[in-house]
Amino acid sequence: MITWDKQYELGIASIDNQHKELIKIAGELSNILTEALFEQYGFPNSDEHIIEHSKLIEEINEFDFQRVDNDQVGHGKKILNMLITWVFKHISSSDFKYRDYLLDKGVK
């Protein structure tokens, strides 16, 4: 789980609040990636899919947030690009593999 730590505070409330919001978003992303639907509906190939999500979470957790403080725009763009690339690649290659299965189970 990604959480805010006081060591990242700059002492500038407007910037610290932005950073806290980014950490909050990352934490919410982590929660979203658990995909409880697989367990609920018994998706047969969930292990491979869950590993992809776990790798993304690991990559986010390993990110050096102190470097972000030094170059917010540059590192912010890298993070955004990584997330956008991952999401679209993941949807087009992995998520479509379970779409029909869950639709057949009545998931909307």
C-alpha positions, 0 to 999 in steps of 0.5 A: 500500500502506498502511503504519505510519509512526513519525510516528503513534506516540503513545508509548503502547504500548496505543494505538500497537498498536491503531493498528498493527493498524488499519493492518495490517487496511487493508493486508490489505483492500488486498491482498484487493481485487486480485481475482486470480480475474478474471485467472485466469478471464478475466472479460470486464468486470473493468476496471470492477470493478477501478476500483471497488476502486481508488477504495476503496483511494485513499479509504483511502490519502487518509485523514488518520490524524493526525485519527484520533489526535485523535478515534479514536472519531469517525473510527473510526466514519466509517471503519467506516461508509464500509467497511460501506456500500461493501462491501454496496453493492459486493456487491449491485451489482457482485459479483453481476455476475460471480457466475454467470460464476465459478460456471460456471468451477467457482470455489467 
